[in-house]
């Protein structure tokens, strides 16, 4: 797959090198440093920034009914996915956090960026919880269409067109061998990039071959689509565009670019 990226602005990561240096002791990379800098509210509206970018350790309520994403994602799949699979990740994450002395009052992202220091249980369940908490937010009954604003311009500029972006994103999600996730991220060099991770890994993890701050992610584990699409993962991935909450994805992007 062709890798395309876009130098979106110099207002983010690298022009905050002094803040990044201070954060290096917490984050595992410049990616983590920029993320933590934003989460600490160095830009206007600090609490809003923190709420948009940081993830807690407990499962948050789903923002819509299980049937709200039909016909693209059916109600039974959503109910099982949220109440069984995602709930189990949250439960097991709580256990791992107690066992390993993690401060659950801090953002889960801090654990993700240093995941190599923790157990396999923490990696699997912390990753599963983080990924799903983001997944629910970036979907909406009123989703679909195309992004606007700065993100829309960045995608068009970086990938040539929204349609080419969709193709590359779908290729990454459809081509992930076995279970995993497809991602759109903002990386340490201010570039929009597309990639995938196996199992419940994510691009914030210091062990990941594909790194960046997630803007958009799609779950391609079979439990996310099998009841409705059976083995037709490509159909599920294509249908995903109908429920993408671009307003939320744009807010994540704009919040990072404020930094």
CORZITA-V360336 format. One record per residue. N is the residue number from 1. RES is the residue in one small letter. SS is DSSP state (2 for helix, 1 for strand, 0 for the rest). PHI is phi in degrees with one decimal (999 if undefined). NEAR is the number of other ideal C-beta (glycine too) atoms within 8 Angstrom. Layout:
n=[N N]
res=[RES RES]
ss=[SS SS]
phi=[PHI PHI]
near=[NEAR NEAR]
This chain:
n=[1 2 3 4 5 6 7 8 9 10 11 12 13 14 15 16 17 18 19 20 21 22 23 24 25 26 27 28 29 30 31 32 33 34 35 36 37 38 39 40 41 42 43 44 45 46 47 48 49 50 51 52 53 54 55 56 57 58 59 60 61 62 63 64 65 66 67 68 69 70 71 72 73 74 75 76 77 78 79 80 81 82 83 84 85 86 87 88 89 90 91 92 93 94 95 96 97 98 99 100 101 102 103 104 105 106 107 108 109 110 111 112 113 114 115 116 117 118 119 120 121 122 123 124 125 126 127 128 129 130 131 132 133 134 135 136 137 138 139 140 141 142 143 144 145 146 147 148 149 150 151 152 153 154 155 156 157 158 159 160 161 162 163 164 165 166 167 168 169 170 171 172 173 174 175 176 177 178 179 180 181 182 183 184 185 186 187 188 189 190 191 192 193 194 195 196 197 198 199 200 201 202 203 204 205 206 207 208 209 210 211 212 213 214 215 216 217 218 219 220 221 222 223 224 225 226 227 228 229 230 231 232 233 234 235 236 237 238 239 240 241 242 243 244 245 246 247 248 249 250 251 252 253 254 255 256 257 258 259]
res=[x x x x x x x x x x x x x x x x x x x x x x x x x x x x x x x x x x x x x x x x x x x x x x x x x x x x x x x x x x x x x x x x x x x x x x x x x x x x x x x x x x x x x x x x x x x x x x x x x x x x x x x x x x x x x x x x x x x x x x x x x x x x x x x x x x x x x x x x x x x x x x x x x x x x x x x x x x x x x x x x x x x x x x x x x x x x x x x x x x x x x x x x x x x x x x x x x x x x x x x x x x x x x x x x x x x x x x x x x x x x x x x x x x x x x x x x x x x x x x x x x x x x x x x x x x x x x x x x x x x]
ss=[0 0 0 0 0 0 1 0 0 0 0 0 2 2 2 2 2 2 2 2 2 2 2 0 0 0 0 0 0 2 2 2 2 2 2 2 2 2 2 0 0 0 0 0 0 2 2 2 2 2 2 2 2 0 0 0 0 0 0 0 0 0 0 0 0 2 2 2 2 0 0 0 0 0 2 2 2 2 2 2 2 2 2 2 2 2 2 2 2 2 2 2 2 2 2 2 2 2 2 0 0 0 0 0 0 0 0 2 2 2 2 2 0 0 2 2 2 0 0 2 2 2 2 2 2 2 2 2 2 2 2 2 2 2 2 2 2 0 1 0 0 0 0 0 0 0 0 0 2 2 2 2 2 2 2 2 2 2 2 0 0 2 2 2 2 2 2 2 2 2 2 2 2 2 2 0 0 0 0 1 1 1 1 1 1 1 0 0 0 0 1 1 1 1 1 1 1 1 0 0 0 0 0 0 0 0 0 0 0 0 0 0 1 1 1 1 1 1 1 0 0 2 2 2 0 2 2 2 2 0 0 0 2 2 2 2 2 2 2 2 2 2 0 1 0 2 2 2 2 2 2 2 2 2 2 2 2 2 0]
phi=[999 -69.5 -97.1 -120.4 -143.7 -142.1 -79.6 -74.2 -175.3 -103.1 -81.4 -109.7 -18.8 -69.9 -80.7 -117.2 -61.2 -66.5 -67.5 -62.3 -60.0 -64.9 -86.9 -59.3 -69.6 -102.7 -79.8 -91.9 -164.3 -63.0 -59.9 -62.6 -62.5 -64.3 -62.8 -64.7 -60.0 -67.1 -64.2 -79.9 79.5 -75.5 -103.7 -63.1 68.2 -55.5 -66.4 -65.1 -59.4 -61.5 -67.6 -77.3 -104.6 -104.4 -117.5 -85.0 -92.2 -103.6 -70.6 -91.2 -61.0 -68.2 -82.7 -158.0 -70.5 -57.5 -86.1 -66.6 -96.7 -66.6 -88.4 -74.4 -131.6 -77.6 -62.7 -64.9 -60.4 -61.8 -64.7 -65.4 -59.9 -77.0 -83.5 -108.8 -65.1 -65.5 -63.2 -66.5 -62.0 -63.6 -62.6 -69.5 -64.6 -61.0 -64.0 -63.0 -64.7 -65.9 -63.9 -108.8 65.9 -84.9 -79.1 -79.8 -84.8 -93.2 -61.0 -59.5 -57.3 -63.9 -69.3 -57.0 -73.4 -126.4 -63.1 -64.1 -87.9 -114.4 -76.3 -62.1 -60.0 -67.5 -60.4 -68.1 -85.1 -65.6 -63.7 -60.7 -69.2 -59.1 -60.5 -72.0 -60.2 -71.6 -56.8 -62.6 -71.2 -92.3 -121.7 -158.3 -61.1 -101.9 -80.8 102.6 77.0 -130.3 -70.7 -114.7 57.9 -63.6 -65.6 -58.9 -66.5 -65.2 -66.2 -62.9 -70.2 -82.6 -112.6 94.9 -169.0 -64.2 -63.6 -69.2 -59.4 -56.9 -60.7 -67.6 -65.4 -62.2 -59.8 -66.2 -72.9 -68.7 -87.4 -63.7 -70.8 69.3 -90.8 164.4 -139.8 -106.0 -138.1 -114.9 -131.0 -108.3 -98.3 -66.6 -101.3 69.8 -106.0 -81.4 -136.3 -116.0 -168.5 -146.3 -134.5 -83.4 53.3 -109.3 -70.1 -146.6 -69.2 -79.2 -69.9 -72.2 -97.1 -79.8 -72.2 -114.3 -124.1 161.5 -93.8 -62.7 -107.5 -145.4 -142.6 -124.5 -81.6 -114.8 -67.7 -60.6 -66.4 -79.2 -147.5 -66.4 -62.3 -99.1 -102.8 50.6 -91.7 -91.7 -55.1 -56.1 -66.5 -63.4 -63.1 -65.6 -70.5 -55.8 -60.8 -73.3 -119.7 -65.2 -88.2 -64.0 -59.7 -70.1 -64.4 -62.9 -63.7 -63.4 -62.4 -62.4 -64.6 -65.8 -75.8 -71.3 -49.7]
near=[7 4 6 10 10 11 7 13 7 6 7 14 13 11 7 12 7 6 10 14 8 8 13 8 4 10 14 8 10 10 17 15 17 17 15 13 13 15 12 8 10 9 10 4 7 10 7 8 14 12 7 9 13 10 9 9 9 6 7 7 3 9 6 7 6 9 8 7 10 8 3 8 11 10 9 8 14 13 9 11 13 13 7 8 12 14 10 8 14 13 8 11 15 11 9 15 12 8 8 9 6 10 5 8 3 6 10 14 15 11 11 13 16 12 14 8 4 12 8 5 10 15 14 12 14 15 15 13 16 14 13 14 12 11 11 12 9 11 11 11 7 5 11 7 4 6 10 7 8 10 14 12 8 12 13 11 8 13 13 6 7 11 6 10 14 9 8 13 13 12 9 14 15 10 8 13 5 6 8 13 15 15 18 12 15 13 13 11 8 12 11 15 12 14 11 13 13 9 9 11 12 15 14 14 15 10 7 11 3 11 12 13 12 12 12 10 13 12 10 16 8 6 9 10 13 10 8 9 11 5 5 8 11 8 8 13 13 8 11 11 8 8 14 13 12 12 7 10 15 14 9 11 13 11 13 14 11 10 12]
